[in-house]
């Protein structure tokens, strides 16, 4: 069956896009660890970057800035100095917590971008109220959440969960299951060796698997495009209220109509369920 091509509107990531004044402060810490790391990172504004570094060390670099414009408040300079004197870094054995201020009012008018290098064997939880999150190379699992900003996750050795209220989600090369939800923004998840669950209220979804597993995708406004694991069988059930459907040749068709197709591809296998209110669905 001919595959329908379409343009997928994926919100471009705009990491750390809030307008800032010149850098006003920073702090750096190096922590010694042994064995798997439990890393919990959070920031109100500024963004988070987590990459891999030397074994046995968690290296932290934070950039503190006074915000411009309508977010600016008086006293930002004093709050930055206080954060420098008492960096929000806690360690209990291999459990490391970064970004949790002892006084939440210190974040008023101040952004804190956190750049962290951690051993490969790290479990991560990262949260940003305003700002992007980037993760690359850890074993995982990884859980990322941002209220306003994009999420980019690459080369994670186990499960990934990502949630963005406003911003795109980009995931690639994951050796595990993923769950991704974007209220406003597209979702891309490529080279996934596990099950996929993706939902967006406004934006398109693009997926690809390297190992056959269940796929569930829902887009209220936007299309879905999926590439199945090579040579693997699937049970497909696809519905769109408004838009075309394109799927591989089925060995058994259970139901087929303009807006609903179900059946088995290559003898059947894990379930592929897709629901789209407005947009095209393409599976190959």
C-alpha positions, 0 to 999 in steps of 0.5 A: 500500500502506498505510504502517505507523506505529510508534514508533521508540525513539531514545535522546535525546541527553544532551550533557555530562551528567556531573555537574560541580563549578563551573567551575575553569578555561579557555583561549582561543586564536585561530589564523590560517589561510588556505585549507581547514582540517584540524581534529582535535579530541579530549577524554577527557571534556566534549564537543565543539562545532564551528560556523562562524565568520569566514574565516581564523580558528579560535577555541577556547574550552575549559572545564576542570572537576574531576569530581565523584563516583566519577570525582574524583581528588586533584590535579585543581586542579593538573592544571587549572592545568597545562593552562591554562599549556600548552593542548593546541593545535597548528598547522602551517599550516592543520592544527590539532590540539586536545585532545591533552595532552602528558601523558595523566595530566593528564586524570585527574579533569578534563573539558575541553569544547571549543567551536570556531568554524572557517571553513566550508571545514573538514575535521573529525575529532572524538573524545570518550571521554565526552561529546557531539559537535555539528557545524554548518555546515562543508563537511566531510567530517566524522568523529565518534566517541564512546564514551559520548555523543550525536552531532548533525551538521547542514548539512555539505557533504560526507560524514559518518561517525559512530560512538557506542558508547552514545548516539544519532546525529542527522544532518540536511541533508548533501550527501554520503554518510553512514555511521552506527553506534550500538551502543546508541542510535537513528539519525536521518538526514534530508535526505541527498543521498547514499548512507546506511549505518546500523547499530544493535545496539539502537535504531531507525533513521529515514532520508530522502533528497533524492537517490536513492542506495543505502541500507543499514540494519540494526537488531538490535533496533528498527524502520526507517523510510525516506522515499525521494527524491521521484519516484526509482526504487529496487531494494528488498530488505527482510527482518525476522525479527519484524515487519511490512513496508510498502513503496511500490507496486512496478512489479515484484515479485520476491519477497514474503512476510510477512517478505521483500519484494524488487522495483522501485519506480518502475522501479528504481534504487539498491539499498535493503537493510534487515535487521531482527531484531526490529521493523517496516520502513516505506518510503515 
